[in-house]
Amino acid sequence: MKCTALLLSAVILSSSAVCCTSSVQTVNASENSVYSGLEYKVNGSTAEITGCSSSITAIDIPEKINDVPVVKIGDNAFLGNTSLVAVTIPDSVKSAGIKAFSGCSSLRKITIGSGLESIGEYAFANCPSLEEFVVNTLNSTYRTSGNSLCSGSMLIAYAGNESAFVGSDITVIGKRAFFGKTHLVSVVIPKTVTEIEDYAFSGCVSLKSIEIPDSVKNIGSSCFFSCSQLESVKLSSSLTAIPESCFYSCTKLKHINIPDSVTETGDSAFLCCDALKSLYIPPSVTKIGSNALGMTYNIRSDKNEVITGFVLKSTGGSYAEKYAVSENMTFAVNGDVTSDGIVDATDASAVLTDYSVTSVGKESEFSDIQKLSADYNSDGKIDATDASAVLTFYAASSVG
């Protein structure tokens, strides 16, 4: 997989032609007709909305058109309509299709009737201005949490401003729930959440940091795909895997903790994270996918290669060390400041000595590799906490 400067809205829109048109005349009368600016077609005894006039800013979909009940909003019906601000879906409509409102960049409010039972994938993707869902209280499938759309305890689609607070009534953040929310800067996830599904935060290009609580046991593939401003991530200590393309093209990511609970990282998990110059992988990891760590795409050679200056850290003899050797990348034993192949009290003493030097404003005497080894907890600082961690590891390994 190659790195790209990805505009997710373009990806979504390019996959299907925009159905909205400025014409209010009958279009393909044998199949499609126009009613008050809405394009529709009749399927037997029911009607399906297929598009609209691009000049319309607010749509109140009727329950019937010429006495034919409207029961469906078709795939791509309002795809890419940048004028649309508000939509009201009547009680008669039972389904909204794939990408039904995708790319409606000005859409702010959606009112949903009592009859809606299913919503297709990407239905509200790339709707960055969406502020509010209103759902009829008689609807048995969907409800709201705050202003966002939910089904049971799953968050389906976020609506709100640049700061998101997921409700404590949510246990699952669903597929693409925040997809393409380009204004989102921060999000608070409660401890009630146990799962974050595929593409949940993909394309949130303004998101700078995120903390995933320890209650979360699974995160989906491409979960933070192309979050280009994301700099810092704290992962849940309950995760067992970092899936495929999870942080793909998070080009400004600098700090992330990989907890000891993790046993595998999927293909391209951190591909094109060019600002991530070092990464600690715990010895619990026994499977690392293709191009998962320390790799980026070189447009000149048209292939993936090791990020310049990247250093992979782990314990000696770990699977991560084998991976580093196989990819011809620099490897450092975490805590082995003296580079003698052993992590012991001598290393802890060296860390404390260097800390005493830098704490009074002097330059560290460590080499770049030593600094990475000394920063045991990978927080970007070398201090007494690191020395203590080295001693704790030494004590535990001595007993073992």
C-alpha positions in Angstrom: 0.0 0.0 0.0 1.3 3.4 -0.9 1.1 6.7 1.0 -1.1 9.3 -0.6 -2.1 12.8 0.4 -5.6 11.6 0.8 -8.7 13.7 0.5 -11.4 11.4 1.8 -14.2 13.4 0.3 -12.8 12.9 -3.1 -12.5 9.1 -2.6 -16.1 8.9 -1.5 -17.5 11.1 -4.3 -15.4 9.6 -7.1 -17.0 6.2 -6.5 -20.4 7.2 -7.7 -21.8 10.0 -9.9 -23.6 12.8 -8.0 -27.3 12.4 -8.4 -28.4 15.9 -7.7 -29.1 18.2 -10.6 -30.1 21.7 -11.1 -32.9 20.7 -13.4 -36.5 20.5 -12.2 -37.8 18.9 -15.3 -38.7 15.3 -15.6 -35.6 13.1 -16.0 -35.9 9.8 -17.9 -39.7 9.8 -17.5 -40.0 6.0 -17.8 -38.0 5.6 -14.6 -37.3 8.9 -12.9 -39.5 11.9 -12.3 -39.3 15.2 -10.4 -41.6 16.4 -7.7 -41.0 19.8 -6.0 -37.3 19.5 -6.8 -37.0 15.9 -5.6 -36.0 13.2 -8.1 -37.8 9.9 -7.5 -38.8 6.7 -9.2 -41.7 4.3 -8.6 -40.9 0.7 -7.8 -44.2 -1.2 -8.0 -46.5 0.4 -5.4 -43.8 2.4 -3.6 -41.5 5.4 -4.3 -37.8 5.9 -3.9 -36.0 9.2 -3.6 -33.1 9.2 -6.0 -31.9 12.8 -6.1 -32.8 16.5 -5.9 -32.2 19.9 -7.3 -28.8 21.3 -6.4 -30.4 24.7 -5.6 -32.5 23.3 -2.7 -31.1 24.0 0.8 -33.9 22.4 2.9 -35.8 19.3 2.0 -39.0 18.0 3.7 -39.4 14.6 2.0 -43.2 13.9 1.6 -44.7 10.7 2.9 -46.5 10.3 -0.5 -45.9 11.5 -4.0 -49.0 11.3 -6.2 -50.6 9.0 -3.6 -47.6 6.6 -3.8 -45.9 6.1 -0.4 -42.2 7.1 -0.2 -40.4 4.2 1.6 -36.8 4.6 0.5 -33.9 7.1 0.1 -31.8 5.5 -2.6 -28.0 4.9 -2.8 -26.1 8.2 -3.5 -29.4 10.1 -3.5 -27.9 13.4 -2.1 -24.3 12.5 -2.6 -22.1 15.6 -2.9 -24.9 18.1 -2.6 -23.1 21.1 -1.1 -26.1 23.3 -0.8 -28.3 21.1 1.4 -28.5 22.3 5.0 -31.5 20.5 6.5 -33.4 17.3 5.7 -36.6 15.9 7.2 -37.2 12.2 6.7 -40.9 11.2 7.1 -42.3 8.3 9.1 -43.0 6.4 5.8 -39.3 6.0 4.9 -37.9 2.6 6.0 -34.4 2.8 4.6 -31.6 5.2 3.6 -29.1 3.8 1.1 -25.3 3.7 0.8 -23.8 7.2 0.7 -27.2 8.7 0.8 -26.0 12.0 2.3 -22.2 11.5 1.9 -20.3 14.6 1.0 -23.1 17.0 1.9 -20.6 19.5 3.3 -23.2 22.1 4.4 -25.7 19.7 6.0 -26.4 20.7 9.6 -29.6 19.0 10.7 -31.3 15.7 9.9 -34.8 14.9 11.3 -35.7 11.2 11.2 -39.2 9.8 11.4 -40.5 6.8 13.3 -40.3 4.3 10.4 -36.5 4.3 9.5 -35.1 0.8 10.1 -31.8 0.7 8.1 -29.0 3.1 7.1 -26.4 2.2 4.4 -22.7 2.5 4.8 -21.1 5.9 4.4 -24.6 7.4 4.6 -23.3 10.4 6.6 -19.6 10.3 5.7 -17.8 13.6 5.0 -20.6 15.7 6.5 -18.3 18.0 8.5 -21.0 20.6 9.3 -23.5 18.1 10.7 -24.6 19.4 14.1 -27.8 17.7 15.1 -29.9 14.5 14.6 -33.5 14.6 15.7 -35.2 11.2 15.9 -38.9 10.5 16.5 -39.3 9.0 19.9 -41.5 6.2 18.4 -38.6 5.0 16.2 -37.6 1.5 17.6 -34.3 1.3 15.8 -32.6 4.6 16.2 -32.2 7.3 18.9 -30.0 10.1 19.8 -27.2 10.5 22.4 -26.6 14.2 22.7 -27.0 15.3 19.2 -25.5 12.2 17.6 -27.3 9.2 16.0 -27.3 5.9 17.8 -28.7 2.4 17.5 -29.0 0.9 20.9 -25.7 1.5 22.7 -23.8 2.0 19.4 -22.8 5.4 18.1 -23.7 5.4 14.4 -22.9 9.0 13.3 -21.4 11.9 15.3 -23.0 15.3 15.1 -21.5 18.3 16.9 -18.7 20.8 17.1 -14.9 20.5 17.2 -14.9 19.0 20.7 -16.7 15.6 21.0 -17.9 14.0 24.2 -19.1 10.5 23.7 -22.0 9.7 26.0 -21.7 7.3 28.9 -24.7 5.4 27.3 -22.4 4.3 24.5 -20.5 1.0 24.5 -19.5 0.8 20.8 -18.3 3.5 18.5 -19.6 2.2 15.1 -18.0 2.0 11.7 -17.3 5.5 10.3 -19.0 7.2 13.2 -16.7 10.2 12.9 -15.6 9.6 9.3 -14.5 12.8 7.6 -15.3 15.1 10.5 -12.7 17.5 9.4 -13.4 20.1 12.2 -13.0 17.6 15.0 -10.0 18.6 17.2 -10.6 16.5 20.4 -12.7 13.7 21.6 -13.4 12.3 25.1 -14.3 8.6 25.1 -15.9 7.3 28.3 -15.0 4.1 30.2 -18.3 2.5 29.1 -16.9 2.0 25.5 -15.5 -1.4 24.8 -15.1 -1.4 21.1 -14.2 1.1 18.3 -15.0 -0.2 14.8 -13.4 0.1 11.4 -12.7 3.6 10.0 -14.3 5.2 13.1 -12.1 8.3 13.1 -10.8 8.0 9.5 -10.2 11.4 7.8 -10.5 13.4 11.0 -7.7 15.7 9.7 -7.9 18.2 12.6 -7.7 15.6 15.4 -4.5 16.2 17.4 -4.6 13.7 20.2 -6.7 10.9 21.6 -6.8 8.8 24.7 -8.5 5.4 24.4 -9.6 4.1 27.8 -8.6 0.7 29.2 -12.2 -0.5 28.8 -11.7 -0.7 25.0 -10.7 -4.2 24.0 -10.8 -3.9 20.2 -10.2 -1.2 17.7 -11.0 -1.7 14.0 -8.9 -1.6 10.9 -8.1 1.9 9.4 -9.6 3.4 12.6 -7.4 6.5 12.4 -6.6 6.3 8.7 -5.3 9.7 7.4 -5.7 11.6 10.6 -2.9 13.9 9.3 -2.7 16.2 12.4 -2.7 13.4 15.0 0.4 13.8 17.2 -0.2 11.8 20.4 -2.1 8.6 21.2 -2.6 6.7 24.4 -3.8 3.2 23.7 -5.9 1.0 26.0 -4.0 -1.5 28.1 -6.7 -4.1 27.2 -5.9 -4.2 23.4 -4.5 -7.4 22.0 -4.0 -6.2 18.4 -3.3 -3.1 16.4 -5.1 -3.9 13.2 -4.4 -3.3 9.6 -3.8 0.3 8.5 -4.9 1.5 11.9 -2.7 4.6 11.9 -1.9 4.6 8.2 -0.8 8.1 7.0 -0.9 9.7 10.4 2.0 11.8 9.2 2.5 13.9 12.3 2.2 11.1 14.9 5.1 11.4 17.3 4.1 9.6 20.5 2.2 6.4 21.0 2.3 3.7 23.7 2.1 0.0 22.7 0.8 -1.8 25.8 2.1 -5.2 26.9 -1.3 -6.7 26.2 -0.7 -6.4 22.4 0.4 -9.6 20.6 0.2 -8.5 17.0 0.3 -5.5 14.6 -1.4 -5.7 11.3 -0.2 -4.9 7.8 0.5 -1.2 7.3 -0.5 -0.4 10.9 1.9 2.5 11.0 2.8 2.9 7.4 3.7 6.5 6.4 3.8 7.8 10.0 6.9 9.8 9.0 7.2 11.8 12.2 7.4 8.6 14.3 11.1 8.3 14.6 11.2 5.6 17.2 8.7 3.0 18.5 8.8 0.6 21.4 7.2 -2.8 20.7 6.8 -5.0 23.8 8.1 -8.6 23.8 4.5 -9.8 23.9 4.2 -9.0 20.2 4.8 -12.2 18.2 3.3 -11.1 14.9 4.1 -8.0 12.8 2.5 -7.5 9.4 3.9 -6.3 6.2 5.1 -2.7 6.2 3.6 -2.4 9.7 6.4 -0.5 11.5 8.9 2.2 10.5 8.0 2.2 6.8 7.0 5.0 4.4 6.4 5.3 0.7 9.1 6.8 -1.5 7.5 8.3 -4.6 10.8 8.4 -6.5 11.5 4.7 -6.1 7.8 3.8 -6.1 8.2 1.5 -3.2 8.0 1.4 0.6 11.2 1.9 2.6 12.4 2.5 6.1 11.8 6.0 7.5 15.0 7.9 7.6 16.4 7.8 11.2 13.8 5.3 12.5 14.7 3.2 15.4 12.7 0.2 16.6 12.9 -0.6 20.4 12.2 -3.7 22.3 13.9 -6.3 24.5 16.8 -8.4 23.2 15.8 -11.5 21.3 12.2 -10.3 20.7 10.1 -10.7 17.6 10.5 -7.0 17.0 14.3 -7.4 16.8 13.8 -10.1 14.2 11.5 -7.8 12.3 14.1 -4.9 12.5 16.8 -7.2 11.1 14.6 -8.4 8.3 13.8 -4.9 7.2 17.3 -3.6 7.7 16.3 -1.0 10.2 18.1 0.2 13.4 17.2 -1.7 16.6 17.8 -0.6 20.2 17.4 -2.8 23.3 15.1 -0.8 25.6 17.0 0.2 28.7 20.4 -1.1 27.6 22.1 2.3 27.7 25.6 0.8 27.9 25.0 -1.4 24.8 26.5 -4.4 26.5 23.5 -6.6 25.8 22.3 -6.6 29.4 19.8 -4.3 31.2 20.9 -3.9 34.7 21.7 -1.5 37.5 24.6 0.0 35.5 22.1 1.2 32.9 19.8 2.7 35.6 22.8 4.5 37.1 23.8 5.8 33.6 20.2 7.2 33.1 20.3 9.0 36.5 23.7 10.4 35.7 22.6 11.8 32.4 19.4 13.1 34.0 21.4 15.0 36.6 23.4 16.6 33.7 20.4 17.6 31.6 18.3 18.8 34.5 20.6 21.7 35.1 20.5 22.8 31.5 23.6 21.0 30.2 23.7 18.9 27.0 23.1 15.1 27.3 26.2 13.0 26.9 24.3 10.2 25.4 24.3 9.3 21.7 21.0 9.3 19.8 20.7 5.5 20.2 21.5 5.8 23.9 18.8 8.4 24.4 16.3 6.1 22.8 17.3 3.2 25.0 17.3 5.5 28.1 13.8 6.8 27.4 12.4 3.5 28.8 8.8 4.6 28.9 9.0 6.3 25.5 7.5 9.6 26.7 10.2 11.7 25.0 12.0 12.5 28.3 14.9 10.9 30.2 14.4 11.2 33.9 14.3 9.3 37.2 11.1 7.5 36.1 13.1 5.8 33.3 15.9 4.8 35.8 13.3 3.3 38.1 11.7 1.4 35.2 15.1 0.0 34.2 15.7 -1.2 37.7 12.2 -2.8 37.9 12.8 -4.6 34.7 16.3 -5.8 35.9 14.8 -7.0 39.2 12.0 -8.9 37.4 14.4 -10.5 34.8 16.9 -11.5 37.5 14.2 -13.4 39.4 13.0 -15.0 36.1 
